[in-house]
Amino acid sequence: MDFSRMPHADADELTRGKRVVVVGSGKSGIDIVAQCAEANGSKYPCTLVYRTANWTMDPNLKWGAFFEKMMTSRLAELMVHKPGEGFVLSLLATVLTPMRWLIARATETYYKALMPMRKHGMVPDHSFSAAMLGWRISVLPDRFYDAVDEGGIVLKRCDSFSFCAGGVVLDGTGERVDADVVILATGFDADRLLSGVFASPWFREIIVAEPSDTMLPLYRHCVHPRIPQMAVVGYAESAASIYPYEMMAKWVAHLLDGTVHLPSVAAMERSVAEWESWGQWAKRRSGGFFLKSCIATATTWYHDQLCRDMGYSPRRKRGEGFLADWLQPYGPTDYAGIQ
């Protein structure tokens, strides 16, 4: 049963009034746990079983929104390397690396001080800086830790678990957790879903590109250089994925309309190689926490490429001034005029 594909009413019916165990502390995992706790309260507590704690941001904190804006602004992207950036931007990213580290360290210290992560054993083992590159960061649901204190959410950290009659057993401690429903929020194999579209073994092989574990070989993250008749929208991950997916869809629409023209196969493959090289760098710097085809720290850079292809200026805040363009994060409203 695929919980993520269920209608909301059916999903609510499945978990309401039941003891639920959610496995996985990623974005989906903590959201599902919070929803179950809101519906069932402490009468039927929801248990989160997780191996690794991930960084979360609370936008309700006084400086939370500020740090979030700082990390998603054009200025923040100057502090990280970008695919195909050239010598000057590469040098600038290297020079500004200490500033990026200081911002990440300040953010990490701030959240540790104001959120009860230590109290509940939810302090990640990796740094906030590493999490930023792979964007292993999620927005904390409202009143998440309040629900933990009230007994609506129970946190259980362990390396593995086993199923048993009536629930799960946490390996290592042997503790049994009773459950009516177990939800595995552990991700899914997107590569298999994509390659399964093709009947041809050759197409299956080149679309996923087995040697690469950082980027899917798609030009502009949409079109395979050797399969230009097919476009993929929604594979690459970002900090807020919906509006980047909308930008991909707009780019594909312009491609179909003839406004965007694909370069040669060799040129597209060079662009793909630049993103692959950048992904390898991000994976090394993040200590292995980089998710495949994650463009979170280069989202604006990527959107700039799409804008130029479609004939639009990448500077979308011109009416708001120079500082706004560099210090304010880009969002859906900035690209609303692109049709």
N, C-alpha and C positions, 0 to 999 in steps of 0.2 A: 504494500500500500504506500503510495507516494503522498506524504502529508502536504508537501509544498504545492501539489496540484489540486488539492481538494478545495471545493467551494468553502467560503468562510463559515457558512452555517453548518456544513458537515464537519469541519475541523473543530468548531466549538462543541458540537454534539459529541464528538469522539473523546474530548478531554474534560468536559464539564462533569463535576461530581465524581471524578476518578483520581486514583493515585497515579501520577505521571512521572516517569523518569526520562530526562532528556540527556543524551550523550553528546558532548561537544560544547565548547565554550566560545565558539565563533559568533559572528553577527546573528546568524539565524538561531543558534542555540539559546543565547540570552534573551532574544526577543520572544521565543516560544515559551521559555520559562516564565518570563514576566507576564505573558498573556494568561498562562495557566494559573499563576498565583493570583492574578486579578480576578479570575473567574471563580476559583475554588477557595481562596484564602487559606488559613491555617488548618481548616477542617480536613482538607485533602491536600497536604503540602506537595509541591512539585520539587523533585530532586534533580539537581544538575550534577552529572558525573563528568568530570573533565580530567584530562591528562596535563594540559598546559594552560596556565592563565594567560589571557591576552589583555593588552592595554585597552582601556575604555575611556571615553571622554564624557564629561558631564557638562552639557551646555548651560545648565541652570546655575552653575557656579559663577561667581562674579567675573573671574578672569578666564573662564572656560571658553566662552565665545571668542575672546580676544586671541587666545592661543590657536584656536581652530582657524580663525581668519589668517593669522600669520603663517600658518603651515600650508595654506592653500592659495596664497597670493602669488602674483608674478614675481615679486621680490624673492619669495621663498624658493622659486624654481631657479633663480640665479645661483643659489647655494648648492645645487646638485648638478651633476653632469647630465647631459641630455644627448639623445642620439643625433649624430651628424651636426654637432654644435659648432665645430670649428675651433681654431686655436684660441682666439680671444675669450670666448665664452667658457672654454675648458679651463683656461688659466684663471678666470674670474671665479669659477666654481671651486677651484682648488684653494684660492686665496680666502674665499668666504666660508670654507668648510668649518673652521673653528667657531664662526658665528652661528652656523646651523647647529653645531653640537651644543653650544651654550643655550640656544633657544629650546632644543629638545631636552636638555638637562633641567632647565628651569621648569618646563612643562611637567616633566616626570616628577620633580620634587614637589611641585604645587599639588598635583593630583594625589600623590602619596600622603601629603599632609592633610588634605581636606576630604578625602574619600576613605572610608574604613576598609581599605584593601588589606592592610596588614592584619587587622582584627579577624577577618574572615578567610585569610590564607589565599587572597587573590592577587598578590603582587607577582607580576610576571618575572621570569628568570632572565629575560632578555631586555635590553635597553629600549627606551622610547625611540631613540634614533634609529635603531635597527628595525623597529616595528613600522616606522614611517616609510622606509624604502619599500617594504613589502606590503605596506598598508594593512598590517595585522592589527588594526585599530577599529573599534566600533563605538557607536554612540550608546551610552548607558540608558536603558529605559527608565522612565520616571519612577521614583520610589523603589528602585531595585533593592538597594541595601536596607531600606525600611521593611520591605517584604521579608528579607532574610532575618532581620531582628524580630519580626512578628511571627515567624514560623511558617510563612507561606512558601518560602523557598529554602531548601536545604542544599548545602554545597558539599560535595564529596569529591575529593581529589585522589585519583589512583591511576596507575599505568594501564591497567586493563580490567576487564570484567567478564563474567560468564553469565549466561542465562540459566535460570532454574525455574522450577514450578512455582509460579506466583510472583516472580520478580527477577532480580539480578543479584549476583554475588560479586563483591569487589575483590579482585585478586590481590593477594598480599596480606590483607587483613582478614579476609573470609567473612566480612560483614555482609549480611543479606539486606537488601532493600526491596520491600514489597512494592509491587507495581501492577496496575491494571493495564497500563499502556506504556510502551517504551518507544521513544522517538529518537532515531539516529540522525542527529544534526552534524554529520561528519563530512559533509561535502559530497560531490558526485564526480563521476568520470566524464567531463565534458568532451575530452578527446574522442572517447568511444562513441558518444552520441553524434559527433560531427562526422567522424569517419564512416559511421554506419549509414550515412545518407547514400554512399556510393556502392554500386555493385562491383565496379572495377577494382581489383586489388592495387593497381598502380595508383589510381586516384586516392584510395584510402591511405596509401603509404606517404604520398607527397603532401597531403593536406595536413597531416598531423606532424610530420617531420620528426621521427623518433629520436634522432641525435640531439634535438633541442629540448631542453627542459625549462626554458625561460620564455620563449615567444612562439606563438603560432606564425608560420611563414606567410603572413598576409600583408599585402601592400596597403598602407593606411589602415591596417587592422581590419580590412574588409574584403579584399580581392586577392586570390592567389595568383601570382604572376603567370602561372601556366594553366590556370583555369579561369580566365577573365570573364567567362559567361556566368559565373556564380558569385554572388556576394554574401558575406557573412556579417550580420549585425548583432552585436551584443556579446561577443566572446571576451574581449579585453575587459579587465577589472579596473575600477577606479575608486576614488574616495566616495563619490556619489555617482552611481553608474547610470542613472536614468537619463540625465541630460547629455552625457557623452554618447549614449546609445542613440539619442535623438539626432545628435550631430552626425553620427555615422549614417543614419537613415537619410538625412538631408544630402550628404555627400553622394550616397548611392543614387538618390533621386536625380541629382545633377548629372551624374554619370550616365544614367539612362536617358536623360533629356539631351545629352550631347554637350552640355556646358563644361563638364569635366572630361578631359581626354587622358587616357592612360599613356604613360611613357612606354618606352621599349621594355621588353622582358628583362633585359640586362639592367636597365635603370631601376626597375621595380625590385629586382633581386638585390641590388646594392642598398636600396632603402631598407628592405627587410633585414639585410645583414647588419646595418647600423643599429636597428632596434634590438637585434639579437645580441650584438656586442654590448649594448647598453644594459640589456637584461642580465648578461653574465656579470657585468660590473656591479649592478644592484644586488645580485644574489651573493656575491662575495662580501660586499660591504654590510649586508644585512645579516650575515651569519647563517644563511640558509633559510631565512624567513620570507624570502621573496616568492610570491605566488606567480604561477605561470601567466604570462601576458597581463601583468599588472602595470598600469601606466599612471598610477596615482600621483607620483611626484613629478610627472611630466605631462599632466593633463592639458594645461594651457598651451604648452609647447605643441602638443599633438593637435589641439584645436586650431592653433595658428596655421599649421600645415593644411588642415582641411579648408580653412577660410581662404587661404591663398589659392588653393586649387579651384574653389568655387567662384573666385573673382571678388571676394569681400576682403575688407581690411581686417587684419587680426586684432587691431586695437579697437576694442568694442566700448571703451569708456571715454571716448574723446570729449564728449560734452561735459564730463564730470571733472576734468582736470588731470594733470600729470600724476599727482600723488595718488589719486583714486585708481589710476590704471595700474600702479605698481603695488599699492598697499592693500587694496580691497580684493577679496576673492572673486573670481569669475564664477558666474552661475547661469541658470537658464535664461534669465531676463536679458543678459548681455547678448545672447545669440538669437533672441526672439525675432529680430528683423531679417534673419536669413531664411528665405523661403525656397 
